[in-house]
């Protein structure tokens, strides 16, 4: 039990550390509820509305629904198609489709995951979003019954002739398994824009209530 509390203290110190280091930049939040439905042994779907705020100035930014279809091959491999429509106040909306290949490998007290994503953006009105190839390696630790600490990264490689790594997202968080049907996920994203005309850094707090129907 002492080991559990020690590791939780380390996680808390890490979260506090990245928070202090990012006080000079914008602090954003993504809040969501995800509803999952398993259709059979292979197919599943989910719907996840997301609301975004700028915590630095307490301003509402926008919202978007995620809607996805998953196909699971076995305990290690699955694919997913995910749509995301951003409803933007006072400007054109944004539309994305993500095509994912996902792999996971479970060990005694940890799970290694990798996602390869084609990030397709659609041009709507006067706004143009870039397309990316993304790689999302992560590891979660599960020696506890209800708490699962999480570490990961997300690499954004821009395509369509640019062919540069333009964004890196460092991820730290924890999942609380509150009930067999639902869990609460808290993530901190330290997002760095590089090799572009808008280089910079932003902090994003992500909280999600994930529920199985």
Buried (B, 14 or more C-beta within 10 A) or exposed (E): EEEEEEBBEEBEEBBEEBBEEBEEBBBBBBBBBBBBEBEEEEEBBBBBBBBBBBEEEEEEBBBBBBBBBBEBEEEEEBEBEBBBBBEBEEEEBBBBBBEBEBEBEEEEEBBEBBBEBBBBBEEBEEEEBBBBBBBBEBEBBBEBEEBBBBBBEBBBBBBEEBEEBBBBBBBBBBBBBEEEEBBBBBBBBBBBBEEEEEEEBBBBBBBBBBBBE
